[in-house]
């Protein structure tokens, strides 16, 4: 009897141990962390490591092709203040952001409100709206390069046939013409992102509230202001935040169209960092250029997200 009881107790303890392991993996918190490990690993490998490496390089005098380098602190950042091209680059970046993001927001919002209605071929137009966004930037930039050509531009050809101009417009050879051309191309590419994101938010607006406001005599503007916009406001803010970050960090469009020219007049942070890092081989200073606006962008993102969270908690 004693032997049987011993074996029974051993089996019972083994079952309890096995059951304990099973219950551990059945916990939602443990499973959530296990599922997050692959994603976090990718983020650490491809985002966190390059980011912190860039911060370290911006504090050194690292040169491309040279193994040895020294820690110089914030000297790269101080040197940039005396760089007239960098000062112009900051102005261009501000012009590029202010001259594109508001237009993308307004036009994208208008398209989203239009496509939110049910009409014939509405699904076809919604799908076609994505084309500027899903086409590779380098490919679409080549199309804009042809449109802005000083020799074969169809825009200049049409305007000359209408008698509005006497000679072809130098879109990319004049500094201000080049800046405006870059803004137009960026707006064209960025509108679909706003439109599709806001359209997804409009799908979540309760139709009962809109219909009730219409029955109460509210105008279309009052319905949008009091009923629709409060629902889509978080999406609009988040979309605007992403657009600001992507616009400031843009590279392909500017590089393909102007490469920062003419005479370094259209550089933004990405293209100027590339020129300093790859052409001038000053990797440390190029890293400093890339990270120059990071504190301001990070602070703005934190304040915006906290504002959205506080409004959602009310």
ChimeraX commands (.cxc) that place a marker at each C-alpha (Angstrom):
marker #1 position 0.00,0.00,0.00 radius 0.5
marker #1 position 2.80,2.42,0.86 radius 0.5
marker #1 position 4.45,1.88,-2.48 radius 0.5
marker #1 position 1.20,2.49,-4.35 radius 0.5
marker #1 position 0.56,5.68,-2.41 radius 0.5
marker #1 position 4.08,6.89,-3.19 radius 0.5
marker #1 position 3.66,6.34,-6.89 radius 0.5
marker #1 position 0.26,8.01,-6.83 radius 0.5
marker #1 position 1.65,11.06,-5.08 radius 0.5
marker #1 position 4.57,11.27,-7.55 radius 0.5
marker #1 position 2.16,11.09,-10.47 radius 0.5
marker #1 position -0.05,13.71,-8.90 radius 0.5
marker #1 position 2.91,16.07,-8.40 radius 0.5
marker #1 position 3.99,15.51,-12.02 radius 0.5
marker #1 position 0.50,16.38,-13.20 radius 0.5
marker #1 position 0.53,19.51,-11.06 radius 0.5
marker #1 position 3.91,20.56,-12.49 radius 0.5
marker #1 position 2.72,19.95,-16.04 radius 0.5
marker #1 position -0.46,21.80,-15.35 radius 0.5
marker #1 position 1.54,24.70,-13.94 radius 0.5
marker #1 position 3.61,24.99,-17.10 radius 0.5
marker #1 position 0.48,24.85,-19.23 radius 0.5
marker #1 position -1.22,27.54,-17.20 radius 0.5
marker #1 position 1.88,29.73,-17.57 radius 0.5
marker #1 position 1.65,29.68,-21.36 radius 0.5
marker #1 position -2.11,30.10,-21.22 radius 0.5
marker #1 position -1.81,33.48,-19.54 radius 0.5
marker #1 position -2.60,36.36,-21.89 radius 0.5
marker #1 position 0.23,38.52,-20.59 radius 0.5
marker #1 position 2.89,35.86,-21.17 radius 0.5
marker #1 position 1.58,35.03,-24.64 radius 0.5
marker #1 position 1.46,38.72,-25.54 radius 0.5
marker #1 position 5.14,39.15,-24.66 radius 0.5
marker #1 position 6.07,35.99,-26.55 radius 0.5
marker #1 position 4.27,37.21,-29.67 radius 0.5
marker #1 position 5.94,40.62,-29.38 radius 0.5
marker #1 position 9.48,39.21,-29.28 radius 0.5
marker #1 position 9.87,38.83,-33.09 radius 0.5
marker #1 position 8.55,42.32,-33.75 radius 0.5
marker #1 position 10.70,43.90,-31.07 radius 0.5
marker #1 position 13.72,42.03,-32.40 radius 0.5
marker #1 position 13.19,43.48,-35.88 radius 0.5
marker #1 position 12.72,46.98,-34.47 radius 0.5
marker #1 position 15.87,46.74,-32.38 radius 0.5
marker #1 position 17.89,45.38,-35.28 radius 0.5
marker #1 position 16.74,47.68,-38.08 radius 0.5
marker #1 position 15.62,50.83,-36.23 radius 0.5
marker #1 position 17.03,51.15,-32.73 radius 0.5
marker #1 position 20.58,50.12,-33.61 radius 0.5
marker #1 position 20.95,52.49,-36.62 radius 0.5
marker #1 position 19.31,55.29,-34.63 radius 0.5
marker #1 position 21.67,55.07,-31.65 radius 0.5
marker #1 position 24.61,54.51,-33.99 radius 0.5
marker #1 position 23.66,57.72,-35.79 radius 0.5
marker #1 position 23.58,59.60,-32.49 radius 0.5
marker #1 position 27.05,58.30,-31.64 radius 0.5
marker #1 position 28.47,59.14,-35.08 radius 0.5
marker #1 position 27.07,62.68,-34.85 radius 0.5
marker #1 position 29.30,63.18,-31.79 radius 0.5
marker #1 position 32.46,62.10,-33.64 radius 0.5
marker #1 position 34.59,63.26,-36.57 radius 0.5
marker #1 position 34.07,60.00,-38.44 radius 0.5
marker #1 position 35.12,60.13,-42.12 radius 0.5
marker #1 position 34.07,57.63,-44.75 radius 0.5
marker #1 position 36.91,55.25,-45.56 radius 0.5
marker #1 position 38.90,55.96,-42.40 radius 0.5
marker #1 position 38.90,53.53,-39.49 radius 0.5
marker #1 position 40.09,55.89,-36.76 radius 0.5
marker #1 position 37.96,58.74,-35.45 radius 0.5
marker #1 position 37.64,60.82,-32.27 radius 0.5
marker #1 position 34.83,61.87,-30.00 radius 0.5
marker #1 position 34.22,65.62,-30.43 radius 0.5
marker #1 position 30.96,66.13,-28.54 radius 0.5
marker #1 position 28.57,68.68,-30.02 radius 0.5
marker #1 position 31.16,70.25,-32.34 radius 0.5
marker #1 position 29.39,69.01,-35.47 radius 0.5
marker #1 position 26.17,70.70,-34.37 radius 0.5
marker #1 position 28.01,73.96,-33.61 radius 0.5
marker #1 position 29.78,73.89,-36.97 radius 0.5
marker #1 position 26.47,73.60,-38.79 radius 0.5
marker #1 position 25.31,76.96,-37.44 radius 0.5
marker #1 position 28.17,78.62,-39.34 radius 0.5
marker #1 position 27.31,76.73,-42.55 radius 0.5
marker #1 position 25.32,79.00,-44.87 radius 0.5
marker #1 position 24.15,76.03,-46.95 radius 0.5
marker #1 position 22.80,74.33,-43.84 radius 0.5
marker #1 position 20.95,77.50,-42.86 radius 0.5
marker #1 position 19.37,77.56,-46.31 radius 0.5
marker #1 position 18.59,73.86,-45.93 radius 0.5
marker #1 position 16.65,74.57,-42.73 radius 0.5
marker #1 position 14.68,77.28,-44.53 radius 0.5
marker #1 position 13.98,74.94,-47.44 radius 0.5
marker #1 position 12.82,72.22,-45.06 radius 0.5
marker #1 position 10.42,74.66,-43.40 radius 0.5
marker #1 position 9.12,75.83,-46.79 radius 0.5
marker #1 position 8.78,72.22,-47.93 radius 0.5
marker #1 position 6.77,71.29,-44.84 radius 0.5
marker #1 position 4.59,74.41,-44.55 radius 0.5
marker #1 position 4.00,74.51,-48.30 radius 0.5
marker #1 position 2.80,70.91,-48.57 radius 0.5
marker #1 position 1.25,69.47,-45.39 radius 0.5
marker #1 position -1.68,71.94,-45.09 radius 0.5
marker #1 position -2.57,71.45,-48.76 radius 0.5
marker #1 position -2.38,67.67,-48.42 radius 0.5
marker #1 position -4.61,67.85,-45.34 radius 0.5
marker #1 position -7.29,70.08,-46.91 radius 0.5
marker #1 position -7.36,68.32,-50.29 radius 0.5
marker #1 position -7.20,64.88,-48.69 radius 0.5
marker #1 position -10.07,65.76,-46.35 radius 0.5
marker #1 position -12.15,67.03,-49.25 radius 0.5
marker #1 position -11.53,63.87,-51.27 radius 0.5
marker #1 position -12.36,61.70,-48.27 radius 0.5
marker #1 position -15.69,63.49,-47.75 radius 0.5
marker #1 position -16.46,63.12,-51.46 radius 0.5
marker #1 position -15.55,59.43,-51.63 radius 0.5
marker #1 position -17.47,58.70,-48.44 radius 0.5
marker #1 position -20.66,59.10,-50.45 radius 0.5
marker #1 position -22.14,56.25,-52.41 radius 0.5
marker #1 position -22.20,56.88,-56.14 radius 0.5
marker #1 position -21.57,54.95,-59.32 radius 0.5
marker #1 position -18.01,53.61,-59.60 radius 0.5
marker #1 position -17.19,54.89,-56.11 radius 0.5
marker #1 position -15.13,51.78,-55.34 radius 0.5
marker #1 position -13.20,52.23,-58.58 radius 0.5
marker #1 position -12.33,55.83,-57.67 radius 0.5
marker #1 position -11.31,54.79,-54.16 radius 0.5
marker #1 position -8.93,52.22,-55.56 radius 0.5
marker #1 position -7.56,54.63,-58.15 radius 0.5
marker #1 position -6.91,57.20,-55.44 radius 0.5
marker #1 position -4.15,54.99,-54.07 radius 0.5
marker #1 position -2.09,55.02,-57.27 radius 0.5
marker #1 position 0.07,58.08,-56.45 radius 0.5
marker #1 position 0.82,56.56,-53.05 radius 0.5
marker #1 position 1.63,52.99,-54.07 radius 0.5
marker #1 position 3.72,53.88,-57.15 radius 0.5
marker #1 position 7.43,53.84,-56.19 radius 0.5
marker #1 position 8.63,57.36,-55.43 radius 0.5
marker #1 position 11.62,57.09,-57.74 radius 0.5
marker #1 position 9.37,56.10,-60.65 radius 0.5
marker #1 position 6.81,58.85,-60.09 radius 0.5
marker #1 position 9.64,61.35,-59.60 radius 0.5
marker #1 position 10.95,60.51,-63.07 radius 0.5
marker #1 position 7.51,61.34,-64.47 radius 0.5
marker #1 position 7.57,64.69,-62.67 radius 0.5
marker #1 position 11.09,65.25,-63.97 radius 0.5
marker #1 position 9.75,65.04,-67.51 radius 0.5
marker #1 position 6.81,67.31,-66.68 radius 0.5
marker #1 position 9.19,69.91,-65.24 radius 0.5
marker #1 position 11.74,69.66,-68.03 radius 0.5
marker #1 position 12.88,73.00,-69.42 radius 0.5
marker #1 position 12.94,71.51,-72.96 radius 0.5
marker #1 position 10.14,68.97,-73.40 radius 0.5
marker #1 position 7.73,69.93,-70.61 radius 0.5
marker #1 position 4.13,69.41,-71.78 radius 0.5
marker #1 position 3.08,72.11,-69.29 radius 0.5
marker #1 position 5.21,74.72,-71.05 radius 0.5
marker #1 position 4.04,73.41,-74.44 radius 0.5
marker #1 position 0.36,73.82,-73.56 radius 0.5
marker #1 position 0.87,77.27,-72.03 radius 0.5
marker #1 position 2.78,78.41,-75.14 radius 0.5
marker #1 position 0.00,77.14,-77.41 radius 0.5
marker #1 position -2.52,79.10,-75.35 radius 0.5
marker #1 position -0.35,82.19,-75.68 radius 0.5
marker #1 position 0.17,82.57,-71.94 radius 0.5
marker #1 position 3.99,82.38,-72.09 radius 0.5
marker #1 position 6.59,83.18,-74.74 radius 0.5
marker #1 position 9.26,80.63,-73.74 radius 0.5
marker #1 position 9.48,77.44,-71.74 radius 0.5
marker #1 position 9.34,77.76,-67.97 radius 0.5
marker #1 position 12.57,76.92,-66.20 radius 0.5
marker #1 position 10.90,74.83,-63.51 radius 0.5
marker #1 position 13.99,73.30,-61.91 radius 0.5
marker #1 position 16.67,75.84,-62.88 radius 0.5
marker #1 position 15.28,78.75,-60.88 radius 0.5
marker #1 position 15.43,78.41,-57.07 radius 0.5
marker #1 position 11.86,79.45,-56.33 radius 0.5
marker #1 position 10.42,77.65,-59.33 radius 0.5
marker #1 position 12.25,74.53,-58.17 radius 0.5
marker #1 position 10.90,74.84,-54.61 radius 0.5
marker #1 position 7.35,75.28,-55.88 radius 0.5
marker #1 position 7.74,72.35,-58.26 radius 0.5
marker #1 position 8.95,70.11,-55.43 radius 0.5
marker #1 position 5.99,71.15,-53.28 radius 0.5
marker #1 position 3.52,70.40,-56.09 radius 0.5
marker #1 position 4.97,66.93,-56.65 radius 0.5
marker #1 position 4.97,66.20,-52.91 radius 0.5
marker #1 position 1.35,67.34,-52.56 radius 0.5
marker #1 position 0.31,65.07,-55.43 radius 0.5
marker #1 position 1.99,62.12,-53.79 radius 0.5
marker #1 position 0.76,62.83,-50.25 radius 0.5
marker #1 position -2.94,63.51,-50.85 radius 0.5
marker #1 position -3.93,59.80,-51.08 radius 0.5
marker #1 position -2.46,59.06,-47.64 radius 0.5
marker #1 position -4.65,61.73,-46.05 radius 0.5
marker #1 position -7.71,60.80,-48.10 radius 0.5
marker #1 position -7.61,57.07,-47.38 radius 0.5
marker #1 position -6.79,57.53,-43.68 radius 0.5
marker #1 position -9.58,60.08,-43.15 radius 0.5
marker #1 position -11.97,58.00,-45.26 radius 0.5
marker #1 position -11.41,55.08,-42.90 radius 0.5
marker #1 position -12.30,57.35,-39.99 radius 0.5
marker #1 position -15.44,58.60,-41.74 radius 0.5
marker #1 position -16.65,55.02,-42.03 radius 0.5
marker #1 position -16.77,54.92,-38.23 radius 0.5
marker #1 position -19.00,58.00,-37.89 radius 0.5
marker #1 position -22.48,56.87,-36.75 radius 0.5
marker #1 position -24.95,57.67,-39.51 radius 0.5
marker #1 position -27.71,57.99,-36.91 radius 0.5
marker #1 position -26.05,61.04,-35.38 radius 0.5
marker #1 position -25.59,62.69,-38.77 radius 0.5
marker #1 position -29.20,62.01,-39.75 radius 0.5
marker #1 position -30.46,63.26,-36.39 radius 0.5
marker #1 position -28.48,66.49,-36.81 radius 0.5
marker #1 position -29.91,66.93,-40.31 radius 0.5
marker #1 position -33.45,66.45,-38.99 radius 0.5
marker #1 position -32.78,69.10,-36.36 radius 0.5
marker #1 position -32.00,71.56,-39.14 radius 0.5
marker #1 position -28.22,71.59,-38.90 radius 0.5
marker #1 position -26.42,72.70,-42.04 radius 0.5
marker #1 position -23.74,70.59,-43.69 radius 0.5
marker #1 position -21.02,72.70,-42.09 radius 0.5
marker #1 position -22.64,72.38,-38.64 radius 0.5
marker #1 position -22.93,68.62,-39.08 radius 0.5
marker #1 position -19.29,68.38,-40.06 radius 0.5
marker #1 position -18.11,70.65,-37.25 radius 0.5
marker #1 position -20.22,69.23,-34.42 radius 0.5
marker #1 position -20.73,65.59,-35.38 radius 0.5
marker #1 position -18.21,64.35,-37.95 radius 0.5
marker #1 position -14.99,66.16,-37.10 radius 0.5
marker #1 position -14.91,65.22,-33.37 radius 0.5
marker #1 position -14.95,61.55,-34.43 radius 0.5
marker #1 position -12.21,61.82,-37.05 radius 0.5
marker #1 position -10.09,64.39,-35.17 radius 0.5
marker #1 position -7.64,61.81,-33.69 radius 0.5
marker #1 position -7.11,60.28,-37.13 radius 0.5
marker #1 position -6.56,63.71,-38.69 radius 0.5
marker #1 position -3.97,64.62,-36.04 radius 0.5
marker #1 position -2.10,61.32,-36.28 radius 0.5
marker #1 position -2.11,61.47,-40.09 radius 0.5
marker #1 position -0.81,65.04,-39.99 radius 0.5
marker #1 position 1.95,64.01,-37.58 radius 0.5
marker #1 position 3.09,61.19,-39.85 radius 0.5
marker #1 position 2.96,63.46,-42.88 radius 0.5
marker #1 position 5.12,66.12,-41.18 radius 0.5
marker #1 position 7.73,63.52,-40.24 radius 0.5
marker #1 position 7.78,61.94,-43.70 radius 0.5
marker #1 position 7.89,65.32,-45.45 radius 0.5
marker #1 position 10.80,66.61,-43.40 radius 0.5
marker #1 position 12.70,63.35,-43.87 radius 0.5
marker #1 position 11.94,63.11,-47.59 radius 0.5
marker #1 position 14.82,62.22,-49.88 radius 0.5
marker #1 position 13.91,60.42,-53.11 radius 0.5
marker #1 position 11.66,63.07,-54.63 radius 0.5
marker #1 position 14.06,65.96,-54.02 radius 0.5
marker #1 position 17.12,63.97,-55.03 radius 0.5
marker #1 position 15.64,62.78,-58.33 radius 0.5
marker #1 position 14.24,66.17,-59.34 radius 0.5
marker #1 position 16.92,68.65,-58.25 radius 0.5
marker #1 position 19.63,66.85,-56.22 radius 0.5
marker #1 position 19.55,69.95,-54.03 radius 0.5
marker #1 position 20.22,72.33,-56.90 radius 0.5
marker #1 position 20.42,74.76,-58.44 radius 0.5
marker #1 position 23.50,75.80,-56.44 radius 0.5
marker #1 position 22.34,74.00,-53.25 radius 0.5
marker #1 position 19.17,76.14,-53.16 radius 0.5
marker #1 position 16.66,73.28,-52.75 radius 0.5
marker #1 position 18.44,71.02,-50.29 radius 0.5
marker #1 position 16.41,69.60,-47.43 radius 0.5
marker #1 position 17.90,67.72,-44.51 radius 0.5
marker #1 position 17.93,64.32,-46.20 radius 0.5
marker #1 position 19.59,65.40,-49.44 radius 0.5
marker #1 position 22.13,67.64,-47.71 radius 0.5
marker #1 position 23.05,64.87,-45.27 radius 0.5
marker #1 position 23.58,62.56,-48.25 radius 0.5
marker #1 position 25.79,65.11,-49.99 radius 0.5
marker #1 position 27.92,65.69,-46.89 radius 0.5
marker #1 position 28.11,62.02,-45.96 radius 0.5
marker #1 position 28.54,60.32,-49.33 radius 0.5
marker #1 position 30.18,63.00,-51.47 radius 0.5
marker #1 position 32.19,64.87,-48.84 radius 0.5
marker #1 position 32.70,61.64,-46.80 radius 0.5
marker #1 position 31.97,63.46,-43.51 radius 0.5
marker #1 position 29.78,60.81,-41.90 radius 0.5
marker #1 position 29.81,62.45,-38.47 radius 0.5
marker #1 position 28.51,65.77,-39.72 radius 0.5
marker #1 position 25.99,64.03,-42.00 radius 0.5
marker #1 position 24.59,62.21,-38.96 radius 0.5
marker #1 position 24.32,65.54,-37.14 radius 0.5
marker #1 position 22.37,67.01,-40.06 radius 0.5
marker #1 position 19.97,64.07,-40.08 radius 0.5
marker #1 position 19.31,64.36,-36.32 radius 0.5
marker #1 position 19.16,68.13,-36.08 radius 0.5
marker #1 position 15.37,68.43,-35.92 radius 0.5
marker #1 position 14.80,65.16,-34.06 radius 0.5
marker #1 position 14.34,66.77,-30.60 radius 0.5
marker #1 position 11.69,69.18,-31.93 radius 0.5
marker #1 position 9.86,66.42,-33.80 radius 0.5
marker #1 position 9.99,64.06,-30.82 radius 0.5
marker #1 position 8.67,66.75,-28.46 radius 0.5
marker #1 position 5.86,67.65,-30.86 radius 0.5
marker #1 position 4.90,63.99,-31.28 radius 0.5
marker #1 position 4.84,63.40,-27.51 radius 0.5
marker #1 position 2.67,66.47,-26.86 radius 0.5
marker #1 position 0.28,65.56,-29.67 radius 0.5
marker #1 position -0.10,61.96,-28.53 radius 0.5
marker #1 position -0.66,63.04,-24.93 radius 0.5
marker #1 position -3.31,65.49,-26.12 radius 0.5
marker #1 position -5.10,62.77,-28.10 radius 0.5
marker #1 position -4.94,60.38,-25.14 radius 0.5
marker #1 position -6.28,62.97,-22.71 radius 0.5
marker #1 position -9.18,63.79,-25.02 radius 0.5
marker #1 position -9.97,60.10,-25.44 radius 0.5
marker #1 position -10.04,59.61,-21.67 radius 0.5
marker #1 position -12.72,62.28,-21.20 radius 0.5
marker link #1:1,2 radius 0.2
marker link #1:2,3 radius 0.2
marker link #1:3,4 radius 0.2
marker link #1:4,5 radius 0.2
marker link #1:5,6 radius 0.2
marker link #1:6,7 radius 0.2
marker link #1:7,8 radius 0.2
marker link #1:8,9 radius 0.2
marker link #1:9,10 radius 0.2
marker link #1:10,11 radius 0.2
marker link #1:11,12 radius 0.2
marker link #1:12,13 radius 0.2
marker link #1:13,14 radius 0.2
marker link #1:14,15 radius 0.2
marker link #1:15,16 radius 0.2
marker link #1:16,17 radius 0.2
marker link #1:17,18 radius 0.2
marker link #1:18,19 radius 0.2
marker link #1:19,20 radius 0.2
marker link #1:20,21 radius 0.2
marker link #1:21,22 radius 0.2
marker link #1:22,23 radius 0.2
marker link #1:23,24 radius 0.2
marker link #1:24,25 radius 0.2
marker link #1:25,26 radius 0.2
marker link #1:26,27 radius 0.2
marker link #1:27,28 radius 0.2
marker link #1:28,29 radius 0.2
marker link #1:29,30 radius 0.2
marker link #1:30,31 radius 0.2
marker link #1:31,32 radius 0.2
marker link #1:32,33 radius 0.2
marker link #1:33,34 radius 0.2
marker link #1:34,35 radius 0.2
marker link #1:35,36 radius 0.2
marker link #1:36,37 radius 0.2
marker link #1:37,38 radius 0.2
marker link #1:38,39 radius 0.2
marker link #1:39,40 radius 0.2
marker link #1:40,41 radius 0.2
marker link #1:41,42 radius 0.2
marker link #1:42,43 radius 0.2
marker link #1:43,44 radius 0.2
marker link #1:44,45 radius 0.2
marker link #1:45,46 radius 0.2
marker link #1:46,47 radius 0.2
marker link #1:47,48 radius 0.2
marker link #1:48,49 radius 0.2
marker link #1:49,50 radius 0.2
marker link #1:50,51 radius 0.2
marker link #1:51,52 radius 0.2
marker link #1:52,53 radius 0.2
marker link #1:53,54 radius 0.2
marker link #1:54,55 radius 0.2
marker link #1:55,56 radius 0.2
marker link #1:56,57 radius 0.2
marker link #1:57,58 radius 0.2
marker link #1:58,59 radius 0.2
marker link #1:59,60 radius 0.2
marker link #1:60,61 radius 0.2
marker link #1:61,62 radius 0.2
marker link #1:62,63 radius 0.2
marker link #1:63,64 radius 0.2
marker link #1:64,65 radius 0.2
marker link #1:65,66 radius 0.2
marker link #1:66,67 radius 0.2
marker link #1:67,68 radius 0.2
marker link #1:68,69 radius 0.2
marker link #1:69,70 radius 0.2
marker link #1:70,71 radius 0.2
marker link #1:71,72 radius 0.2
marker link #1:72,73 radius 0.2
marker link #1:73,74 radius 0.2
marker link #1:74,75 radius 0.2
marker link #1:75,76 radius 0.2
marker link #1:76,77 radius 0.2
marker link #1:77,78 radius 0.2
marker link #1:78,79 radius 0.2
marker link #1:79,80 radius 0.2
marker link #1:80,81 radius 0.2
marker link #1:81,82 radius 0.2
marker link #1:82,83 radius 0.2
marker link #1:83,84 radius 0.2
marker link #1:84,85 radius 0.2
marker link #1:85,86 radius 0.2
marker link #1:86,87 radius 0.2
marker link #1:87,88 radius 0.2
marker link #1:88,89 radius 0.2
marker link #1:89,90 radius 0.2
marker link #1:90,91 radius 0.2
marker link #1:91,92 radius 0.2
marker link #1:92,93 radius 0.2
marker link #1:93,94 radius 0.2
marker link #1:94,95 radius 0.2
marker link #1:95,96 radius 0.2
marker link #1:96,97 radius 0.2
marker link #1:97,98 radius 0.2
marker link #1:98,99 radius 0.2
marker link #1:99,100 radius 0.2
marker link #1:100,101 radius 0.2
marker link #1:101,102 radius 0.2
marker link #1:102,103 radius 0.2
marker link #1:103,104 radius 0.2
marker link #1:104,105 radius 0.2
marker link #1:105,106 radius 0.2
marker link #1:106,107 radius 0.2
marker link #1:107,108 radius 0.2
marker link #1:108,109 radius 0.2
marker link #1:109,110 radius 0.2
marker link #1:110,111 radius 0.2
marker link #1:111,112 radius 0.2
marker link #1:112,113 radius 0.2
marker link #1:113,114 radius 0.2
marker link #1:114,115 radius 0.2
marker link #1:115,116 radius 0.2
marker link #1:116,117 radius 0.2
marker link #1:117,118 radius 0.2
marker link #1:118,119 radius 0.2
marker link #1:119,120 radius 0.2
marker link #1:120,121 radius 0.2
marker link #1:121,122 radius 0.2
marker link #1:122,123 radius 0.2
marker link #1:123,124 radius 0.2
marker link #1:124,125 radius 0.2
marker link #1:125,126 radius 0.2
marker link #1:126,127 radius 0.2
marker link #1:127,128 radius 0.2
marker link #1:128,129 radius 0.2
marker link #1:129,130 radius 0.2
marker link #1:130,131 radius 0.2
marker link #1:131,132 radius 0.2
marker link #1:132,133 radius 0.2
marker link #1:133,134 radius 0.2
marker link #1:134,135 radius 0.2
marker link #1:135,136 radius 0.2
marker link #1:136,137 radius 0.2
marker link #1:137,138 radius 0.2
marker link #1:138,139 radius 0.2
marker link #1:139,140 radius 0.2
marker link #1:140,141 radius 0.2
marker link #1:141,142 radius 0.2
marker link #1:142,143 radius 0.2
marker link #1:143,144 radius 0.2
marker link #1:144,145 radius 0.2
marker link #1:145,146 radius 0.2
marker link #1:146,147 radius 0.2
marker link #1:147,148 radius 0.2
marker link #1:148,149 radius 0.2
marker link #1:149,150 radius 0.2
marker link #1:150,151 radius 0.2
marker link #1:151,152 radius 0.2
marker link #1:152,153 radius 0.2
marker link #1:153,154 radius 0.2
marker link #1:154,155 radius 0.2
marker link #1:155,156 radius 0.2
marker link #1:156,157 radius 0.2
marker link #1:157,158 radius 0.2
marker link #1:158,159 radius 0.2
marker link #1:159,160 radius 0.2
marker link #1:160,161 radius 0.2
marker link #1:161,162 radius 0.2
marker link #1:162,163 radius 0.2
marker link #1:163,164 radius 0.2
marker link #1:164,165 radius 0.2
marker link #1:165,166 radius 0.2
marker link #1:166,167 radius 0.2
marker link #1:167,168 radius 0.2
marker link #1:168,169 radius 0.2
marker link #1:169,170 radius 0.2
marker link #1:170,171 radius 0.2
marker link #1:171,172 radius 0.2
marker link #1:172,173 radius 0.2
marker link #1:173,174 radius 0.2
marker link #1:174,175 radius 0.2
marker link #1:175,176 radius 0.2
marker link #1:176,177 radius 0.2
marker link #1:177,178 radius 0.2
marker link #1:178,179 radius 0.2
marker link #1:179,180 radius 0.2
marker link #1:180,181 radius 0.2
marker link #1:181,182 radius 0.2
marker link #1:182,183 radius 0.2
marker link #1:183,184 radius 0.2
marker link #1:184,185 radius 0.2
marker link #1:185,186 radius 0.2
marker link #1:186,187 radius 0.2
marker link #1:187,188 radius 0.2
marker link #1:188,189 radius 0.2
marker link #1:189,190 radius 0.2
marker link #1:190,191 radius 0.2
marker link #1:191,192 radius 0.2
marker link #1:192,193 radius 0.2
marker link #1:193,194 radius 0.2
marker link #1:194,195 radius 0.2
marker link #1:195,196 radius 0.2
marker link #1:196,197 radius 0.2
marker link #1:197,198 radius 0.2
marker link #1:198,199 radius 0.2
marker link #1:199,200 radius 0.2
marker link #1:200,201 radius 0.2
marker link #1:201,202 radius 0.2
marker link #1:202,203 radius 0.2
marker link #1:203,204 radius 0.2
marker link #1:204,205 radius 0.2
marker link #1:205,206 radius 0.2
marker link #1:206,207 radius 0.2
marker link #1:207,208 radius 0.2
marker link #1:208,209 radius 0.2
marker link #1:209,210 radius 0.2
marker link #1:210,211 radius 0.2
marker link #1:211,212 radius 0.2
marker link #1:212,213 radius 0.2
marker link #1:213,214 radius 0.2
marker link #1:214,215 radius 0.2
marker link #1:215,216 radius 0.2
marker link #1:216,217 radius 0.2
marker link #1:217,218 radius 0.2
marker link #1:218,219 radius 0.2
marker link #1:219,220 radius 0.2
marker link #1:220,221 radius 0.2
marker link #1:221,222 radius 0.2
marker link #1:222,223 radius 0.2
marker link #1:223,224 radius 0.2
marker link #1:224,225 radius 0.2
marker link #1:225,226 radius 0.2
marker link #1:226,227 radius 0.2
marker link #1:227,228 radius 0.2
marker link #1:228,229 radius 0.2
marker link #1:229,230 radius 0.2
marker link #1:230,231 radius 0.2
marker link #1:231,232 radius 0.2
marker link #1:232,233 radius 0.2
marker link #1:233,234 radius 0.2
marker link #1:234,235 radius 0.2
marker link #1:235,236 radius 0.2
marker link #1:236,237 radius 0.2
marker link #1:237,238 radius 0.2
marker link #1:238,239 radius 0.2
marker link #1:239,240 radius 0.2
marker link #1:240,241 radius 0.2
marker link #1:241,242 radius 0.2
marker link #1:242,243 radius 0.2
marker link #1:243,244 radius 0.2
marker link #1:244,245 radius 0.2
marker link #1:245,246 radius 0.2
marker link #1:246,247 radius 0.2
marker link #1:247,248 radius 0.2
marker link #1:248,249 radius 0.2
marker link #1:249,250 radius 0.2
marker link #1:250,251 radius 0.2
marker link #1:251,252 radius 0.2
marker link #1:252,253 radius 0.2
marker link #1:253,254 radius 0.2
marker link #1:254,255 radius 0.2
marker link #1:255,256 radius 0.2
marker link #1:256,257 radius 0.2
marker link #1:257,258 radius 0.2
marker link #1:258,259 radius 0.2
marker link #1:259,260 radius 0.2
marker link #1:260,261 radius 0.2
marker link #1:261,262 radius 0.2
marker link #1:262,263 radius 0.2
marker link #1:263,264 radius 0.2
marker link #1:264,265 radius 0.2
marker link #1:265,266 radius 0.2
marker link #1:266,267 radius 0.2
marker link #1:267,268 radius 0.2
marker link #1:268,269 radius 0.2
marker link #1:269,270 radius 0.2
marker link #1:270,271 radius 0.2
marker link #1:271,272 radius 0.2
marker link #1:272,273 radius 0.2
marker link #1:273,274 radius 0.2
marker link #1:274,275 radius 0.2
marker link #1:275,276 radius 0.2
marker link #1:276,277 radius 0.2
marker link #1:277,278 radius 0.2
marker link #1:278,279 radius 0.2
marker link #1:279,280 radius 0.2
marker link #1:280,281 radius 0.2
marker link #1:281,282 radius 0.2
marker link #1:282,283 radius 0.2
marker link #1:283,284 radius 0.2
marker link #1:284,285 radius 0.2
marker link #1:285,286 radius 0.2
marker link #1:286,287 radius 0.2
marker link #1:287,288 radius 0.2
marker link #1:288,289 radius 0.2
marker link #1:289,290 radius 0.2
marker link #1:290,291 radius 0.2
marker link #1:291,292 radius 0.2
marker link #1:292,293 radius 0.2
marker link #1:293,294 radius 0.2
marker link #1:294,295 radius 0.2
marker link #1:295,296 radius 0.2
marker link #1:296,297 radius 0.2
marker link #1:297,298 radius 0.2
marker link #1:298,299 radius 0.2
marker link #1:299,300 radius 0.2
marker link #1:300,301 radius 0.2
marker link #1:301,302 radius 0.2
marker link #1:302,303 radius 0.2
marker link #1:303,304 radius 0.2
marker link #1:304,305 radius 0.2
marker link #1:305,306 radius 0.2
marker link #1:306,307 radius 0.2
marker link #1:307,308 radius 0.2
marker link #1:308,309 radius 0.2
marker link #1:309,310 radius 0.2
marker link #1:310,311 radius 0.2
marker link #1:311,312 radius 0.2
marker link #1:312,313 radius 0.2
marker link #1:313,314 radius 0.2
view
